[in-house]
Amino acid sequence: MLTLAIDTSGPVGSVALRRGGCLLGERTLDTHHHHSALLLPTIDELLRTHGLAPRDVELWAVGLGPGSYTGIRVGIAAAKGFSLAYGQPLAGAGSVEAMLLEHGGDGTVAAVVDARRDEIYFAVWTAGKPVVPLQIVSLDALAGLVKEPALFVGPEIKRYEPEIAKRLGSLARFPKDNIHPRAAFVGELAERRFATQRGGDEKVEPIYLRETSFKKVKS
C-alpha cells in the first residue's frame, strides 16, 4: 500500500510517503508561516521525487491533533481534497499518539501539548500501550498521573521542562530538543486503523477535547 501522510498540527509540520509499511521519504515544513501555501507544493515535490503522482496514492493519512486549530484544519482539508478528487480512502490518526509511538519503545513516554488556558493535552504510553488516556489537565495534576520515570515529549516541551521538573523531579526525563509529531508515524497509525476497520474513515474530524473558542459573528 502506498500511503501519503500529513501532519500540520503544530509549529513544525511534515509530509511522509510510505509503501509496504516502510518509509520512502519525509519532508518538514514550518507551519508557523504560510503552512497552507507550503503544504501542496511539498506533497507534489515528495511524490515527484519518487516518480509518483497523487493518482498513485492508495491511502491518504492525516494527523488529527490536538494542536493548532488552523493547522489541523489545513491538513484535513488537503487530505480530504485529494481523497475525494481521486476516489482514494482517507484515514485519520492522533498527532499525540504519533509522538508516543515514535518515542515509546519498551519504556514510558508522556506527551505534552499546549492546550492554552494554563492547561495541557496529556497522555502516557508504556511499552506501546496507553496507560493515561489523552486528556486536558493542569501542570499541577501531573503528580497524580505520573507514577514511574517517563520521557516527556512535545512540540514545546523545552518551555514546559522547568515546571514539569519542579513537580516531578527524577520521574521526568527530557529530550535535547522539542519533539514534533511526524507524518511518518501518523501514516503508520492510519495504516493500522485502515487494516483493522478494513477501510477508510467515513468522517475525519480534529481532536479538540473541548469546544473551540471561535464564535460566529451575527450579521
Secondary structure, DSSP 8 states (H G I E B T S, - for coil): -EEEEEE-SSSEEEEEEEETTEEEEEEEEETTS-HHHHHHHHHHHHHHHTT--GGG-SEEEEE--SS-HHHHHHHHHHHHHHHHHHT--EEEE-HHHHHHHHHHTTSEEEEEEEEETTEEEEEEEETTEEEEEEEEE-GGGHHHH--S-EEEE-TTHHHHHHHHHHHHGGGEE--SS-----HHHHHHHHHHHHHHHTS--S------SS--S------
